Every structure is written in structure tokens, then in C-alpha cells.
């Protein structure tokens, strides 16, 4: 008997926590947290319920182990086992035929959050010649990355440490959604007397610990942010030296925010004027201060851009920019950035022009406009994520053939039936395709609509390397613990094999993902094996980089058109937007409880689930058996509901049912959980494993005309819906007996 201890990584959230695996005769028999590697915290690792899934999922009965080919009608959920050669040969042949008939643009791709390594897929798409890669960047990360780059020249991150004197959290709930090292640091600073300000319309676990909790009406976040700026300007609490030396547009900003006095903001967003003043004074006078925003502001639809940019301006005028204890502008990656691995140079300008997207910023031209400045101090911003096609436009092209046909889709580590807006459109789109390929761990609702389902190697079976798109000089991950079980493969191997069959092997010189990762780390003089042994590459951050001298002996400044922090954005103006953040008042939703109408918010993470993942886990489902819609008790009473009732939420797009629970939030607002499906329910039409029963995306829309005009953000936080009492769906009767 041979017993070894090997290092690996958990992949059930974005942290990729290091682990030690006990391997006995080539099989993993036990795992334990690795106390020597990022981001170890004993109190957190011991409570994490996702941890054991790494071992349980290795041989779970519902794991995909072999390539599958559809044998029934599309959406029937019926498949047969085939070999890898059969699958890849046929996929390559059909892709080539479709390219010959419709052009390379007829292929689209779809990704989700940081569950796997996406740049092999993006390289394949670039080389194949298609500009139509989809993701969820418009509602997750892209607004913050773009506005940071436009304002400061590069993305920022909080620098929370013993120097931090104030913490402001906006639309994020780390006590639940993160509950890791970062939340521990927040609690430690708060316990040391550092004030905590939380902006969230819900009284979350995080908000309940705040010194000041501001609960704006959904969609009014930019009004609140501009009112905070108003207080800081009117009371002269800004960092005069930083503003005078390093900012442009301050006088115009003063004029712009004059209209957002706290009393007017109170009338618009419902936050008491005195609380606005208190929060503004705390943040402006307790410096350095951290201001961290979450996905909630990325999901405000038309009001996403003005909110995110207003928060950039709050950091700027208080001098909380690239300063210890406040935030730092990331250093460019010294390893090869994601843009270099994606090989955007392989996609011609002619093919780029065919992209299904009309937004001026989230596009190739918008990306180039911003990146031409951002890259002057080093590497580029991640291109494929920040220039992706708009899912609403791509899905409509699948259905209508306009402006041209999309006939094939490659889905990697994503579940668009649950996680993309407008589920009805997604279903129609997937059912209209000539070819759909899904790479995943399980037969998800999206996989049930595929022609081929390819089994993905899990985190213990593949190398892991999170490089955050290359926006930071920071990487973490590790090696595979064991080779893939059964016939599972990692994403690089799949895309490379497909590229070889299409005669595109010249751009895939490395035979394995490990060799490719050696190439990634080559500029810093280490191998992937050396990186994996440490589990992290993280040079110490530097600060006040704008003050560093260039070769001419002058301060290098910021990577913006003016070389300074742009309070008035010249780039936004070039793209047709406003120089200063401008709330879109007509996008603010309204409730009418007498008519049974509420304003919905959604998209928040609900432990222990993550997006549409982990609903197969019986322990998790026993703890959280039903999808919840939370609301204030007064809202429920006005709607004739009590806690534990079932309610149907509906609007012109569709409906979904949820179990009612109470949580403090403004009267007339309700918060519905996201991503729910029932893996134990029958696959295929009509229900696709319960994915149409409590799927909040049955009520959402991503029509381009209703999205934020620069990036294309659709609305998750601010959806008008009717509410009526209903009975428990039969699917949950099945689920209850299954979980008994």
C-alpha cells in the first residue's frame, strides 16, 4: 500500500483554498485544509460546508464521467455514451460545416463565474473567427473594472489592514456571501473601534453589525452616492491636497452634486438626511478608509454606471486612492496576463465588426479606447471578458436569425437556463440551435438541451490557477492531486483537441495545461510546479504609484487621458455619456401594495449555494429545502401573506414561486433567491429538473433597449412584480421525499 500527501485546491468558491489530500494507491481517501497556504483561517475552514464536497463529488453517482451524445429530441434529456474521438470528430466536422455555410460568427460561447479556466475557450473562439463570446460580465465585475479604469487608469482593490480607519461596504454582504478571511478582517477592525458603514436595502447579517446602515430604495443608489459627495463638498471634508494635485474636474463636480442635498436625496431614495450626513462625515474624516462595493451595484440596470462611477469619485476626493489602509491600484501582472493567453490578435478586425453588441463601452472599440490608456504602464485589461457580446442580442439572433444566424453554442462551466436573464428566451434560443456543446460536471438544465455533453475534470483532477484576468500581480492555485477519473478532461485539453481537428494546432504548441502554465509564469522565472508548491504568487503591493518618477524625472501620474484622476470623464463623454454620473430617474421602479405589486431584488448569494451550483448536495438541501423570497412583515401583511406561505411572483415576462420569509427592508421591496433548480426532478422537457419553477430569471429581461446604455447591464435589482399567495409546487413534494 502506497500512501502520499499531496497538495491541491478546493474550487467551490473563488478563493481556491489550499488543501492537503491523502492519496492511497492513487485514490484520494481524505482531505484537510492546508494551514501553510492562502487563504487559510482555521475558524473558517472548520465551518465551511462546501469543503467535504471535494471528496464526495469525486465519485458522486450524478457526476459526468464519459462524453454523451443526444439521442432523443432536443431537450428530451436522453443521451448515449460515445468515445472522445467520436464526440470531438463530429463536433469539429459540424463546426466546419456551419462556418462554411454561415461564417465563423455563427458560433457563440457562454461562460459564467470563475469556476474554471476560460482562456482556452476564448483562444479557440478568437482562432475560429467568432466575436460572439457571452458571459455575465455586464452584471458582475465589468462595471466596476471599467469605471475604475476610466477614473484611475486601472482597477482597484481594498487594502484593509491595521491602518484602515473606516470601512464602507456598498451592496455586499460578506458575513454571508464571503464569510472568509476578508470578513474576519472587517470584524477585527470594527472590534478595534473602526466605524462600519453598510449600504444595502436589506438588513443583512453585515448591515446588522454596522454603526450606520443606509437602506436606499432599489435603483436609487446613485442618488445616495451623489448626496454623500454633496456633504463632503459642501462641508469641505475632501482631501484638498490630493484633489488639487491629482484630480481634474473638481469644480464641475461641485456644481453637479449641488442638486443632491441630503433632504432631496431622502425624498428620492428613502434614506434619512441625518444618516446620509453621518455616513459621509465618517468616511471623509476617518482616513484612510476602505470603500468596497459588491455585485449588487453591477445589477442596477441603467443606474449601474452612475452608481459605480460615483463611488470612484468618493474614493478620489477623500484621497483614498492607492494609499495604504484605503485601496491600491493593482500592479500589472508580471506573469503573462489573461489577454496574452486568449490571443486576441488571432481575431481579425473584419470578424470583430460582426459582434452582436451595440453598447459603446462593452465592445471591442470601447475596450480599445480605455485599454489604450490603461496599458501604458504595462499589461492590458482582460479583453474577452470586457468586450463580450450581449447575451440578449445573441439569444435573439439564435431565435430569429437576425441580424444573422447563430447556429452553434459552446457552453463551458455555465448554466444559462438558470443564470442568464430571460429564461424563456434562453430556452427558445437553445432549442433552435443546430449544435450545442456543454462542458460540465453534471447534467444541468442547460446540458439537457445539448447535442454533446462533455465531462469536466474537477478541481482535484486538474491544475488550478486563478489570475483574475491579469488585472493584478496576484495568482493562486495549485497542481492536480490525481489524474482525471474515468474519462473526464480539463478544459485546455478539450479545446486543444478540438483545435487540432480543425487544423488550428499551430497556436496550441503546449501539449498539456501544465506546460501552458509554465509559459504563463515564464516571465517571472518560475515554473508552474514551483508556483503550485507555494500556492500563491503575490509580490508585496506598492502605493502612490502616481508619484513615482518616469524616465524623464516626472511623476508618472495615472493611466488616463489627463494623467490624473478623472472626476469628469473625457472617455465617457467620447462614448456618448455624461462627464459626471447622471442617475436615470425613469428607471426607478415603484411598488403598489394595494395592487399587489412589489419591487424585487435578486442575485445575492445564499449560503451554502453559489449561483445555480450545489443544489445536488443533500446536506445543503436539508438545511435550505425551499427557495425563499424575503420581505418586511408589513409588506407581507399588506399582501395577505404570513411567514412560510408560498407566493407566486409574476410580471409580463413570466412567473416563479417562492417560500415567504421575513427580513427587514423597505416596505414594498422583496428579495428573491437566485439559481434554484431541483437535480432530483426528471430531466428534459417540460420542467428541465425543476428549473422553471422557482427561477427568478423567468421574470427578468435583457432586451438591449432596457439595459444600461454604455455596458449593457440588465436589471436584477429593481424589478416590478405582482405577488399572490399560492400552494406549494408539486416539485417540492418530490424534493421533500427525496431529502427525507
ABEGO torsion letter per residue (X at the ends): XBBBBBBBBBAABAAGBBBBBBBBGGBBABBBBBAABOBBBAAAAAABAAAAAAAAAAABAABBABBBBBABBBGAGBBBBBBAAAAAAAAAAAAAAAAAAAEAAABBBBBBBBABBAAAAAAAAAAAGBABBBBAAAABGAAAAAAAAAAAGBBBBBBBBAABABBBBBGBBAAAAAGBAAAAAAAAAAAAGBBBBBBBABBBAAAAABABBBBBBBGAAAAAAAAAAAAAAAAGABBAAAAAAABBGAAAAAAAAAAABAAAAAAAAGBBAAAAAAAAAAAAABOBBBBBBBAAAAAAEAAAAAAAAAAAAAAAAAGBBGBBGBBBBBBBBABBBAAAAAGAAABBAAAAAABBBABAABBAAAAAAAAAAAAAAEBBBBAAAAABBBAAAAAAAAAAGOABBBABBBBBGBBAAAABBGAAAAAAAAAABABBBBBBABBBAAAAABABBBBBBBAAABBBBBAGGGABBBBBEEBBABBBBEABBBAAAAAAAAAAAAGAAAABABABAAAAAAAAAAAAGBBAAAAAAAGBBBBBBBBGAAABBBAAGBBAEBBBAAGBBBABBAAAAAAGBBABBBBBAAABBBBBAAAGBBBBBBGBBBOABBEABGAABAAAAAABABBBBBBBAAAAAAAGBBBGBBBBBBBAAEBBBBBBBBBBBBBGBBBBBBGBBBAABBBEOAAGGGAAAABAAAABBABAAABBAAAGBBBABGBBBBBBBBBBBAAAAAAAAAAX
